[in-house]
C-alpha cells in the first residue's frame, strides 16, 4: 500500500484514512474492509505507530489510527462515527440494519468488540502488559508501547482482569452466532451481512492471525497478536473462527495489504 504523509494528505480533497503501515490493526482493517465492500475509494495516510505524530495531532486532535477525513469535514476518530460516514457516502450495500431493534442489537454487540473495555481494548491491555514487563523487550519497544498503554488506561490490575472480560465477550458472541445458525443464518444480525460481521472478522486477528500467505505479518507482531492466555483460549468456540473464515472467503479482500 502506498501512503501519503499527513502534510500531503491535508492538501487534497476526498476520502482519506490514516492507517498504521506494517500491521493489521483491527480498527483500521475494519474501516478498510467496509470501504472495500462499498467500493469507496480512499487515500491511505501514514501514521507512525507509537510515535508523537504532531502533524496528525494538529489535523485530527489525536495521534492514533484509523482516522477518517472526508473533504473539509471534521475527522472521524471513532469506529461508529466512521461507519456512519461510510454509510452516508455509499448507502449501498448498507452495513447498518434498517430495523431499529436490529440496529440496536448490532451497535450493542459491536461495542463489545470495538468499544472501550471491549474485546479489543482488553486484548490491547494484555499486549501492553507483555511488552512493558517482558525482559526481552527493548527500551525502544517499551517507549513505543508506553504511550499507547496510557491511552488505554493500562494498569497491572486491568491486565489481570482482561482475560475474564475477553472470555465473557467471546461467549456472548458465540452464543449469538450459534442461535443464528440454529435459525438458518450465517450472520450475526438477521439474514444479511452487517458491519458487525466485518468487525468480528477483522478483530478476530487478536486471537489468531490469518496465515502468512493471507496476512503477511512480521514474526514478532504475529506473536504479539496471537493469544496465549488459557482463559481466553478456553472461550474460543469453533463457530467464532468459522465465521471469520467465511467472511474472508466470501466477502473480504485477501491477501491483506497494510
C-alpha positions in Angstrom: 0.0 0.0 0.0 1.4 3.4 -1.0 0.8 6.1 1.7 0.8 9.8 1.7 2.2 11.8 4.5 -0.1 13.9 6.7 1.0 17.2 5.1 0.5 15.8 1.6 -3.0 14.4 2.5 -4.2 17.6 4.0 -3.7 19.4 0.7 -6.1 17.2 -1.2 -9.9 16.7 -1.1 -11.8 13.4 -0.9 -11.7 10.5 1.5 -8.5 9.9 3.4 -7.9 7.3 6.0 -5.0 7.5 8.5 -3.6 4.0 8.9 -0.6 2.2 10.6 1.8 0.8 8.0 3.1 -2.7 8.6 0.4 -4.3 10.6 -3.3 -5.3 10.6 -4.7 -3.0 13.3 -8.2 -4.3 13.8 -10.0 -0.9 13.8 -8.1 0.0 10.6 -8.8 -3.3 8.9 -12.5 -2.9 9.7 -12.6 0.6 8.1 -10.7 -0.7 5.0 -13.0 -3.7 4.7 -16.2 -1.6 4.8 -14.7 0.7 2.1 -13.9 -2.3 0.0 -17.4 -3.7 0.2 -18.9 -0.3 -0.5 -16.4 0.4 -3.3 -15.3 3.6 -1.6 -12.0 4.9 -2.9 -9.8 6.4 -0.2 -6.3 7.7 0.1 -4.2 5.9 2.8 -2.2 8.2 5.0 0.7 7.0 7.2 0.7 7.2 11.0 3.9 6.4 12.9 2.9 3.7 15.3 3.7 4.7 18.8 5.2 8.0 17.7 4.3 11.5 18.7 2.7 12.3 15.3 2.5 16.1 15.9 1.2 16.8 12.4 -1.5 14.2 12.8 -2.5 15.6 16.2 -2.8 19.1 14.6 -5.1 17.7 12.0 -7.2 15.2 13.9 -6.7 16.1 17.6 -5.3 12.7 18.3 -2.3 10.5 17.3 -3.8 7.1 16.6 -5.1 5.2 13.6 -7.5 4.9 12.0 -8.8 8.4 11.5 -11.2 9.1 8.6 -11.4 12.5 6.9 -13.9 13.5 4.2 -13.1 16.7 2.4 -13.1 19.6 5.0 -15.4 17.9 7.4 -14.3 17.1 11.0 -12.1 14.0 11.4 -13.9 10.8 12.4 -11.7 9.1 15.0 -14.2 6.5 16.5 -15.3 3.4 14.8 -19.1 4.2 15.0 -18.6 7.7 13.6 -16.6 6.3 10.8 -19.3 3.7 10.0 -22.0 6.5 9.8 -19.8 8.5 7.4 -19.2 5.4 5.2 -23.0 4.8 5.1 -23.6 8.3 4.0 -21.0 8.3 1.3 -22.1 4.9 -0.1 -25.5 3.8 1.1 -25.2 0.5 -0.8 -24.7 -2.1 0.3 -26.0 -1.0 3.7 -24.0 -2.1 6.7 -26.4 -0.8 9.4 -29.8 -2.6 9.7 -32.9 -0.6 8.8 -35.0 -2.1 11.6 -34.5 -0.3 14.9 -34.3 -3.4 17.0 -31.7 -5.0 14.8 -29.8 -1.7 14.6 -29.7 -1.5 18.4 -28.5 -5.1 18.6 -25.8 -4.5 16.0 -24.3 -1.5 17.8 -24.5 -3.1 21.2 -22.7 -6.2 20.0 -20.2 -4.1 18.0 -19.4 -2.0 21.1 -18.4 -5.2 23.0 -15.9 -5.8 20.2 -14.7 -2.3 19.3 -15.5 0.0 22.2 -13.8 1.0 25.4 -13.4 -2.0 27.8 -14.5 -4.3 24.9 -12.7 -7.3 23.5 -10.0 -5.4 21.5 -9.4 -3.0 24.3 -8.7 -5.8 26.8 -6.5 -7.7 24.3 -4.5 -4.5 23.9 -4.1 -4.3 27.7 -2.6 -7.8 27.6 -0.2 -6.8 24.7 0.9 -3.7 26.6 1.4 -5.8 29.8 3.6 -8.3 27.9 5.8 -5.7 26.2 6.2 -3.4 29.3 7.0 -6.3 31.6 9.0 -8.8 29.4 12.7 -8.9 30.0 13.0 -9.5 26.2 11.5 -6.1 25.4 14.0 -3.4 24.2 13.9 0.1 25.7 12.7 1.3 22.3 9.7 -1.2 22.4 8.9 -0.1 26.0 8.9 3.6 24.9 6.9 2.9 21.8 4.2 0.9 23.7 4.2 3.2 26.7 2.2 6.0 25.0 -0.5 3.5 23.9 -0.7 2.0 27.3 -1.6 5.4 28.8 -4.3 5.9 26.2 -5.8 2.5 27.2 -5.5 3.3 30.9 -3.2 0.4 31.4 -2.5 -0.9 34.9 -1.3 -4.3 36.0 -4.7 -4.8 37.7 -6.5 -4.0 34.5 -4.4 -6.5 32.6 -5.2 -9.2 35.2 -8.9 -8.6 34.7 -8.6 -8.6 30.9 -8.7 -12.4 30.2 -12.0 -12.8 32.0 -13.6 -9.8 30.2 -12.4 -11.2 26.9 -13.8 -14.6 27.7 -17.1 -13.1 28.7 -17.4 -11.3 25.3 -16.3 -14.3 23.3 -19.0 -16.4 24.9 -21.6 -13.7 24.2 -20.6 -13.5 20.6 -20.5 -17.3 20.2 -24.0 -17.7 21.8 -25.3 -15.2 19.2 -23.8 -17.0 16.2 -25.0 -20.4 17.4 -28.5 -19.0 17.9 -28.4 -17.5 14.4 -27.1 -20.7 12.9 -30.0 -22.6 14.5 -32.4 -20.4 12.7 -30.6 -20.8 9.4 -28.5 -17.6 9.2 -24.7 -17.4 9.0 -24.7 -13.7 10.1 -24.8 -12.0 13.5 -28.0 -10.0 12.7 -30.9 -11.0 10.7 -30.3 -12.8 7.4 -27.8 -10.4 5.8 -24.3 -9.0 6.2 -23.9 -6.1 8.6 -20.9 -4.1 9.9 -20.9 -6.4 12.9 -19.8 -9.4 10.8 -16.9 -7.3 9.5 -15.9 -6.1 12.9 -15.7 -9.6 14.3 -13.8 -10.9 11.2 -11.2 -8.2 11.4 -10.9 -8.1 15.2 -10.5 -11.9 15.4 -6.9 -11.4 14.4 -6.3 -10.6 18.1 -6.9 -14.2 18.8 -5.3 -16.0 15.8 -3.9 -14.0 12.9 -4.7 -15.4 9.4 -2.0 -17.5 7.8 1.1 -15.7 6.4 0.1 -16.0 2.8 -3.1 -14.1 3.6 -1.8 -11.9 6.3 2.0 -11.3 5.8 2.8 -10.0 9.3 6.3 -9.8 10.8 7.0 -12.7 13.2 7.3 -10.5 16.3 4.0 -8.8 15.6 2.3 -12.1 14.8 3.4 -13.5 18.2 2.1 -10.3 19.9 -1.3 -10.7 18.2 -1.6 -14.4 18.9 -3.5 -15.2 22.1 -1.6 -17.3 24.6 -3.9 -16.8 27.6 -5.6 -20.1 28.7 -8.8 -18.3 29.9 -9.3 -16.7 26.5 -8.3 -19.8 24.6 -10.9 -21.8 26.5 -13.6 -19.3 25.4 -12.9 -19.6 21.7 -15.6 -21.8 20.3 -15.1 -23.1 16.7 -18.0 -21.0 15.4 -16.1 -17.8 16.0 -13.2 -18.9 13.8 -15.6 -20.4 11.3 -17.4 -17.1 10.9 -14.1 -15.3 10.3 -13.1 -17.8 7.7 -16.5 -17.4 5.9 -16.1 -13.7 5.9 -12.7 -13.7 4.3 -13.7 -16.5 1.9 -16.9 -14.9 0.7 -16.7 -11.1 1.3 -13.4 -9.6 2.3 -10.3 -8.8 0.3 -7.3 -11.0 0.5 -4.3 -11.0 0.9 -4.3 -8.2 3.4 -2.3 -5.1 2.4 -1.1 -2.7 5.0 
